[in-house]
Amino acid sequence: MVLVNPKDTDESWSQILKKAKHNEKTEILTYDEEVLNFWKKPRQRLPYLTRTQPDSPSYEDEVDFPPMAEKRMMNAAAAANVQDNENDVLINEDLNYFGGPEGKFMTCDLETPCPPQEECVPIQPNAATGLCTCLTGYRRNKQRKCILGAIPYRSYLTAAAGSSSSNEQEQQPMLPSDVGTEMSPDMVVPKEKEKDKDKDIVVSVMSKEVRLPEQEVTLAAFTVPDEQTSDTKYKYLWTLISQPKGPMNGTISDQSKSKVKLSNLSEGLYTFKVTVTSEDNLSFGEAEANVTVLPEKRINQAPQVIIIPRVQIIRKPTTNAILDGSTSTDDDKIINWHWEVISGPIGYQPQLPEVNTLQLDLTSPGNYTFKLTVTDSNNVTNSTTAFIALLKETDYAPVANAGDAVILYLPNNNVTLNGTASSDDHEIVAWEWTKDASDEAKAVDMQNTRTPYVQLSNLEEGMYTFVLKVTDASGQSSTAKVHVFVKQPTNSPPIAKAGANQTTSLPINWALLNGSESKDDIGIKTYHWKQISGPKDAIILEANTSMANATSLTLGLYEFELTVMDENNNTASDSTWVKIVQERNAAPVANAGGDHSITLPMTAIYLNGSQSWDDLAVVKYQWTREDNSLAAGVIVGNTDNQAIMILSNLVQGRYVFKLTVSDDQGLTSSDTVSINVHPDPMLMHLVQITLPMDITILTQSELDSIVQKLQLLLGDDNKIEIRELKYDLNTGAAVLVFYVMRISPASGTESKAVNGLHVERLLRAKLQKDASILGALFVDIRATVCQNNCSGHGQCNPTTRACICEAFWMPSAGYFFANDEANCDWSILYVFVGVIFTCLLLSGVFWAIACACRQTKTKPRLRQKVQKYALIGNQDEESINYSRTSLTESETDSDVLFETRTKSNGKIPHRSSAHGGHSCGGNGTGSGSSGRETGHKYQINKLGRKIKA
């Protein structure tokens, strides 16, 4: 039985059924070509379905259907027994469709329900009797019970036919018999469709490992479901995928069984694949397994321990020594080096690392013995020792040096002797100055005699000899002598002249100090200027010359002193006064520091106006923003009233600020400075992700974890560079801003930045699959700058990222019903025209369907014009000509029974007459009905003529 409904396309029923569940998430039916081929097979071999056979008359009355159906099913079972094996399989499978395995079935009606998981399916629509078949999603096993399983398409077609009949409440006609004769009886799956089989067998094989000389191993395949559960036999095929390089060897046995035996294997890795297929070729599964053949175990040899050098002798101050054990050998490999001290000076207990080369720092002289123990891969150990002797350093006696002889001229009778030229190979620990034994009677005052510098005073005329004794740490000492000659003076002290007092008027704030008039009878050796007093400290340039310059002077009185010294160290001093007055106040000079240029993301800058100056002093700084300057940017604190102003939160553009400085008398001066802020070169590459956590609770460890997970999503060929961590002003949520650099695989360095829109789409695609990969659901991810051009017909909203389309443009349907990006692809005019055209097209299609449906009705025969006369001898023939009318005027018993049975539904179905009346869409009324409606409008007169009543 085949369900036929009108359709408006050229698609076949198989294509329509394929699309029936296309948009549903859960697949209900299992579809394959073998099931569809079932409906293409001829029905000559299915006598219970064939209605045109001579021995199977057509019963129009449904009251006779139950016994007729049972008889036809029994005939089908009997006919199936005489067919060949192939036909037996086919008929049994077809009978399973009607509810019973191996040709056995169960009938049902409204009062006799079917067993659990079964339903009653009528052979014909609106029939009271049917056959029990499994519910959708169940199949019948050999125990004749319906169990869950793959649903063949033939059950789906039966359910669809029943549903269509119930919804429309209309009788569906049977196809003509010639449709059934065109179907093929063979159920063969085409080779080109084998790849569409459901892979519903789960196969598992455990990989194995074997060590030579053992060369045999067995692999076993396990299936879910197994053969007992699935009630079918499986076919196994083992194939070799890969094997070790070298000559081909190895033997495989039982290649078509669930267990395969491998022998004569060589060292290396083998990979095998097993393919499991059911007997009906409708399901299969496959799996792979590895067989690792390990080399034979070797006989382990103890490692050979070698230390280079075995014996070392070093002398202080060298304290470093190296013991190299890396030359130790083993037949496999050494996995551990352990050093320990066997003997050494008391208190030497170092923590020695377990390395092959040991670096030592020996501090105490003595003999050291070190032991090296090595362990190989089989935990076999061996050891050896090394010897190091650390000798004491040779200590030489110190060398005393009391300095050069000194000549003094009275009245200068003070001198300091310097013994720092003394030396020792280690360190001098003691100093001692004394008078020579020959000078014990001479008067002198000595201070700091236990230091390198001894101070002598109150010397008298004559020659003095002083002795310096130095001692090192080992107690060795050395002495040296120095002579001091005290003579009568040969000249007078110098005369210092600092110059006349000066008065300078502002704005000149400097004064020239002239001491060139100082003199001495022999010559002046040094000059030195210093400030004695003043309102503030001045800066003296070239203070050690006769001509000095005192700068940075302000209003007030300054005193400067000049000190001169002659060759005999005789000194003299003189002072001078400098008075700074102000006759006329000069305006200050503002200096804002010059123009600046910065590039985002740098958003802060220092504006330095400290180079502004005044003849007296700058007392006030004021920074103001010019009218043509950008309004953005924040001045930090009250720095706009200081010499250095800090400006932050800058944006792209030009800023202009004016610096106004004032002195204490109210005069001002101004200078302007401009700041050009250039756009961020990485702006189009920036991506920001809003995290579902407040900025006040986000820790550095959580941020590092999120960055690591983002790096994992982007892959090793990309590197995340964090630009900033900010927060949303509305929600306070943390917003991470970053960009991605592509890493060159050749050099391993960052080559170029990845476009932000590309990074956004990549992360959205991965996070939509598993948004919790970041530890919490992300709120939003987007490029910092909206890069959507809205198809060239609109503008992108930077906040919502939606397209604001121009007039007569709108987004495409994919934006509303799919996950397409915001766009302005469709013209409103074209959409309006398309909707009108679609409505007209659908109206035309429905009108064509209606016309086609009307034309499929059988045109009723035109009523022959009633003759008002007839030959007396032809009355019998005339009765024959109107046999159709006479037949339709009377009701048969079956008609009465049929109408009686069907009146319970509130509608009397009209059967087609024997002359082939048909209905369109299940409506219609046959010509037989018409005959009954017009049969009582005529009567026979006395002459046998039929005239209108």
Number of C-alpha atoms within 10 A of each C-alpha: 17 14 17 12 11 10 11 9 8 7 9 10 14 14 10 12 15 13 10 10 13 10 8 8 7 8 10 13 17 15 21 18 17 17 18 17 19 20 19 17 19 19 22 19 19 22 22 20 18 20 18 14 12 8 8 16 11 12 11 12 13 18 16 11 18 17 12 16 18 17 14 18 23 17 15 20 22 13 16 23 14 10 14 10 11 11 17 19 15 20 24 19 16 18 22 22 21 24 26 25 19 17 21 15 20 16 23 18 17 10 8 10 13 20 14 10 18 21 19 24 25 20 17 18 21 16 16 18 24 23 22 25 27 27 20 21 18 19 23 21 16 10 8 15 17 20 15 14 15 15 19 20 22 17 21 19 17 20 16 14 21 17 12 16 16 13 8 11 12 15 17 21 18 13 12 10 15 11 13 20 16 13 16 16 21 15 18 13 17 11 8 7 11 14 9 13 16 16 14 14 21 15 19 17 20 13 16 14 11 17 15 14 15 15 17 17 17 14 19 15 22 16 16 13 13 15 12 8 8 14 11 12 14 21 15 21 16 24 14 13 12 12 20 16 10 7 7 10 11 13 12 17 13 13 15 15 17 20 18 19 15 18 15 13 25 24 18 13 16 19 16 18 18 27 20 28 20 17 12 12 14 16 17 21 19 21 17 19 20 19 21 20 23 17 14 12 9 8 7 14 13 18 22 18 21 20 22 15 13 15 13 16 11 17 14 15 12 14 15 14 15 15 23 17 22 16 13 17 16 18 14 14 13 21 12 15 22 15 22 17 17 12 15 19 13 8 7 13 11 11 9 13 13 15 14 20 17 17 14 13 11 21 14 16 17 15 15 18 16 18 16 23 18 27 21 22 15 13 13 13 18 14 17 15 18 19 18 21 17 22 17 14 12 10 13 13 20 23 20 24 21 24 17 13 13 15 15 21 18 18 16 18 18 17 16 15 22 18 24 14 11 21 17 20 12 13 12 21 13 15 22 18 25 17 18 15 10 10 14 12 8 13 12 16 10 16 13 14 16 15 16 21 18 19 15 18 15 14 24 20 17 12 15 22 17 18 18 27 23 29 21 22 15 13 12 15 20 17 18 17 19 20 18 20 17 21 18 13 13 10 15 12 22 25 20 24 22 24 18 12 14 15 11 18 17 19 21 16 19 20 19 15 27 19 26 14 11 22 18 20 12 14 14 21 15 15 23 18 28 18 17 13 14 18 11 13 15 20 15 20 15 13 17 16 18 21 17 20 17 23 16 15 26 26 20 13 17 23 15 21 20 26 23 29 22 22 15 21 16 20 19 19 18 17 20 20 20 22 18 22 17 16 10 10 17 16 20 25 21 24 22 25 19 13 12 14 11 17 15 16 19 15 16 17 16 13 23 17 24 15 11 23 19 23 22 22 15 23 15 15 24 17 24 13 16 15 10 10 14 15 14 13 14 13 15 13 10 9 17 19 16 17 21 17 21 17 18 15 14 24 22 17 13 16 22 18 19 18 26 23 30 23 22 14 13 13 15 19 18 18 18 19 19 19 19 17 20 16 15 16 11 17 16 18 22 26 24 23 20 19 23 17 18 14 17 10 10 14 9 9 9 13 15 11 13 18 18 14 15 17 17 12 15 17 10 11 15 20 20 16 15 15 15 12 14 15 18 13 8 6 11 14 20 22 22 20 20 21 24 24 18 17 17 13 11 6 8 10 13 15 12 12 19 18 19 25 20 13 20 19 14 13 18 16 12 13 18 12 9 11 16 11 16 17 11 12 16 17 13 12 20 20 24 21 18 18 14 19 14 20 15 12 19 20 19 19 12 13 9 8 17 18 22 18 21 14 10 13 19 21 22 18 12 12 14 11 8 9 9 12 16 22 25 24 18 17 16 15 12 12 15 11 11 12 12 12 12 12 12 12 12 12 12 12 14 13 12 13 15 14 11 13 14 14 11 12 17 15 13 14 8 6 8 8 6 11 10 11 12 13 11 11 8 11 14 10 11 17 14 12 12 13 12 16 19 14 14 20 18 12 10 11 9 13 14 10 13 19 15 11 13 14 11 9 8 7 9 13 17 17 20 17 15 10 13 13 18 21 20 17 18 14 13 15 18 22 24 22 17 14 18 16 12 12 16 12 10 13 13 11 13 7 11 18 18 20 14 11 9
